[in-house]
Structure formats: structure tokens, C-alpha cells
Amino acid sequence: MLITITFNRMVQTITVGSCIFCLGAASVYAAPMTARLDDFYPNCDIRPLNLTRKQRSELSSIRKEYKKALDKSMRRDDRINKNRRRDIIRILSDERFNKEDTRDYVEKRYLASMDFAVDELSIQHRFYKMLNPAQQQYWLNACLK
């Protein structure tokens, strides 16, 4: 009887562990699609740039532009995610696998991330161009991976 109880506990532990692992994987998969580019160090310390008052003011404007781009991308992701499950079910339940429909789905799903990446590079470019040559060199060495 003790062996059966231990075995049952082991099965329960494995089952619960598997469920937690699957749910964890599902939550990662369901994460927002808007992904920041990883070409820059996050939270790069720009204090050594010694920005002028005018540069700090422009940086504030650039940060607002970044926030707008991020919000726009997140709203688009939300719209895409509302239809994601329905689209996947349709693709998987079709009698035959339709590569064109699947490509359309994947393109639609990841286009928002690509658009945001372009917006992010545009914003980084604007920041880079407001710097003087010495600041630009520091920024490239310290903040670009």
C-alpha cells in the first residue's frame, strides 16, 4: 500500500509538473508580440553624454514618440491576438494544409513586430543624429551591441 501511495504521489507530481511546464510555455507563447530590438543595450547609461538642455528637451520629445509607437504596436497586437485562435483553428482543421493561408497568418502575426522594429530604428536614428560627433562615438561604443 505504501508503494502504491508513493507511486501515485510521484505520478501526481509528474502530472502537476508537466501541467505547470505546459502552462508556462503557453504563457510565453501568448506573450505580447511587440518585441524590442535587441541590438541596443537596454537602459544604456547616457549620462556620460552630458546632453545639453536643448538635447535633453529633444530626447524628451523622442521618448514621447517612442511611447506612441509602442502603444500603436500594442493596439495592433491586441487586434491580431483576438483573431489568432480562430485563425489557427481554421488552419489546423482544414482538410489539407494550405501553405498560402498559413503564410498569410504568419505574416499578419509578425508584421506588427516588424513595423515596431522599423519605428524603433527610426527613433534611434533621430536620437543619434541629435548628438555631436563625440557623443555619437560614445553612444555607438557604449549602447550598441
C-alpha positions in Angstrom: 0.0 0.0 0.0 2.8 2.4 0.8 4.4 1.7 -2.6 1.2 2.5 -4.3 0.7 5.7 -2.5 4.3 6.8 -3.3 3.8 5.8 -6.9 0.6 7.8 -7.1 2.2 10.8 -5.5 5.1 10.5 -8.0 2.6 10.3 -10.9 0.7 13.3 -9.4 3.9 15.2 -9.0 5.0 14.5 -12.6 1.5 15.4 -13.9 1.3 18.6 -11.9 4.9 19.5 -13.0 4.0 18.8 -16.6 0.9 20.9 -16.4 2.9 23.8 -14.9 5.6 23.4 -17.6 2.9 23.4 -20.4 1.1 26.4 -18.9 4.4 28.2 -18.5 5.2 27.5 -22.1 1.7 28.6 -23.2 2.1 31.9 -21.3 5.4 32.6 -23.0 3.8 31.8 -26.4 0.8 34.1 -25.6 3.1 37.0 -24.6 2.7 40.3 -26.5 4.2 40.1 -29.9 5.7 43.5 -29.9 9.4 42.8 -29.2 12.0 45.4 -28.9 15.1 45.1 -31.0 17.9 43.5 -29.1 20.6 45.5 -31.0 20.9 48.0 -28.2 21.8 47.6 -24.5 18.6 48.2 -22.5 18.7 51.1 -20.2 22.1 52.2 -21.6 23.5 54.9 -19.4 23.6 58.1 -21.4 24.6 60.4 -18.6 28.2 60.4 -19.8 27.0 62.1 -23.0 26.5 65.3 -21.0 23.5 66.3 -23.1 22.8 70.0 -23.4 19.5 71.4 -22.3 18.3 71.5 -26.0 19.3 67.8 -26.4 17.5 66.8 -23.2 14.4 68.6 -24.5 14.6 66.8 -27.8 15.2 63.5 -26.0 12.0 64.1 -24.1 10.2 64.5 -27.4 11.9 61.4 -28.8 10.8 59.4 -25.7 7.2 60.5 -26.3 7.4 59.4 -29.9 8.7 56.0 -28.8 5.8 55.7 -26.4 3.3 56.5 -29.1 4.9 53.9 -31.4 4.9 51.3 -28.7 1.2 52.0 -27.9 0.3 51.8 -31.5 2.1 48.5 -31.9 0.4 47.0 -28.8 -3.0 48.0 -30.0 -2.3 46.3 -33.3 -1.1 43.2 -31.5 -4.3 43.2 -29.4 -6.4 43.2 -32.6 -4.3 40.4 -34.1 -4.5 38.3 -31.0 -8.3 38.5 -30.9 -8.4 36.5 -34.2 -5.3 34.4 -33.6 -7.0 31.4 -32.0 -9.7 31.4 -34.7 -7.1 31.6 -37.5 -5.0 28.8 -36.0 -8.1 26.5 -35.6 -9.1 27.2 -39.2 -5.5 26.4 -40.5 -5.3 23.2 -38.4 -8.8 21.9 -39.1 -8.7 22.3 -42.9 -8.8 19.0 -44.8 -5.5 19.9 -46.4 -2.7 22.1 -45.1 -2.9 25.3 -47.0 0.6 26.9 -47.1 -0.6 30.2 -48.6 -3.2 30.7 -45.8 -0.5 29.8 -43.2 2.0 32.3 -44.7 -0.7 35.0 -44.6 -1.4 34.2 -41.0 2.3 34.2 -40.0 2.9 37.4 -42.0 -0.1 39.2 -40.3 1.0 37.9 -36.9 4.6 39.2 -37.1 4.1 42.3 -39.3 3.3 44.4 -36.2 6.6 43.5 -34.7 8.4 44.3 -37.9 6.7 47.7 -38.1 7.6 48.5 -34.5 11.2 47.5 -35.1 11.3 50.0 -38.0 9.7 52.7 -35.8 12.3 51.9 -33.1 15.2 52.2 -35.5 13.8 55.5 -36.8 13.6 56.8 -33.3 17.2 55.6 -32.5 18.3 57.3 -35.7 16.7 60.6 -34.6 18.4 60.3 -31.2 21.8 59.5 -32.9 21.5 62.5 -35.3 20.9 64.9 -32.5 24.2 64.0 -30.9 27.5 65.7 -31.7 30.3 63.5 -33.2 32.0 62.7 -29.9 28.6 61.8 -28.3 27.8 59.7 -31.3 31.0 57.8 -31.0 30.5 57.2 -27.2 26.9 56.1 -27.9 27.9 53.6 -30.6 30.6 52.1 -28.3 28.6 52.0 -25.1 25.0 51.3 -26.2 25.2 49.3 -29.4 25.8 45.6 -29.1 
